[in-house]
Each structure stands twice: as structure tokens, then as C-alpha cells.
Amino acid sequence: MDIERLREICLALPHSTEDIKWGNHLTFCIAAKMFIIIGLDQFPHNASFKTSEEEFDKLKRLRVHSSTLFGEK
């Protein structure tokens, strides 16, 4: 995952902020609500996204994986 590209996408959202939490996790929030966490101490990097239960169920049915979202092989 290209963290710089992901940062660009997250920071392009209105009112988005970034912060380092727990020493090594890059986080992005809107209105103090976290929507993504990226572990910086692992390679390849892992990202966790916040979704609604309905969106999560749709992604599971589609078997969406981060490699699909970010074009990795």
C-alpha cells in the first residue's frame, strides 16, 4: 500500500485531520471521529477502515480485499 497516496485521498476529504496515535498508528479523523488507522510498524502496511455494518456485509459478499482497493498484486 502506498501510504502517501492514501494520505492524499484521506486529506482531500473535507475537515479531515491526521494524527499519530499509540506511538505508531497513522490515523485520520473527521469531526473527531476516526475513519482509518494505518499501522506504520509493519510491512506491508495494514489499514483498517471504519464502515457501517451494511457496508461491511456488502464488502464481505464481494470478497473485497485491500489489494482490490489499492491495485496491488
C-alpha positions as CSV (number, residue, x, y, z in Angstrom):
1,M,0.0,0.0,0.0
2,D,1.3,3.4,-0.9
3,I,0.8,5.4,2.3
4,E,1.4,8.8,0.6
5,R,-1.4,8.1,-1.9
6,L,-3.7,7.0,0.9
7,R,-2.8,10.2,2.8
8,E,-3.7,12.3,-0.2
9,I,-7.1,10.6,-0.5
10,C,-7.9,10.9,3.2
11,L,-6.7,14.5,3.5
12,A,-8.8,15.5,0.4
13,L,-11.9,14.8,2.4
14,P,-13.5,17.9,3.9
15,H,-12.4,18.6,7.5
16,S,-10.1,15.6,7.6
17,T,-7.2,15.6,10.0
18,E,-4.3,13.2,10.6
19,D,-2.5,12.2,13.8
20,I,-0.2,9.6,15.1
21,K,-1.8,7.6,18.0
22,W,-0.4,4.9,20.2
23,G,3.1,5.6,19.1
24,N,3.0,4.1,15.6
25,H,-0.5,4.3,14.1
26,L,-1.3,6.9,11.5
27,T,-5.0,7.9,11.9
28,F,-7.4,10.1,10.0
29,C,-10.5,11.7,11.5
30,I,-13.4,13.9,10.6
31,A,-15.1,15.8,13.4
32,A,-13.0,13.8,15.9
33,K,-14.4,10.5,14.5
34,M,-11.7,8.2,13.3
35,F,-12.3,6.6,9.9
36,I,-9.0,4.9,9.1
37,I,-6.0,3.5,11.1
38,I,-2.7,2.5,9.4
39,G,-0.1,0.5,11.2
40,L,3.3,2.1,10.5
41,D,5.4,-0.6,12.2
42,Q,4.5,-3.4,9.8
43,F,5.4,-4.0,6.2
44,P,3.5,-4.4,4.1
45,H,1.4,-1.8,5.9
46,N,-2.1,-2.7,7.1
47,A,-5.0,-0.3,7.1
48,S,-8.4,-0.7,9.0
49,F,-11.4,1.3,7.7
50,K,-14.5,2.1,9.6
51,T,-17.7,1.1,7.8
52,S,-21.3,0.6,8.7
53,E,-22.5,-3.0,9.3
54,E,-24.4,-2.8,6.0
55,E,-21.3,-1.7,4.0
56,F,-19.1,-4.3,5.7
57,D,-21.6,-7.1,4.8
58,K,-21.5,-5.9,1.2
59,L,-17.8,-5.9,1.1
60,K,-17.7,-9.4,2.6
61,R,-20.1,-10.6,-0.1
62,L,-18.0,-9.1,-2.8
63,R,-14.9,-10.5,-1.1
64,V,-13.2,-7.2,-1.4
65,H,-9.6,-7.2,-0.3
66,S,-7.2,-4.3,0.1
67,S,-5.3,-5.4,-3.0
68,T,-8.5,-4.8,-4.9
69,L,-9.0,-1.3,-3.4
70,F,-5.4,-0.2,-4.0
71,G,-4.4,-2.0,-7.1
72,E,-1.7,-4.2,-5.5
73,K,-0.8,-7.6,-6.8
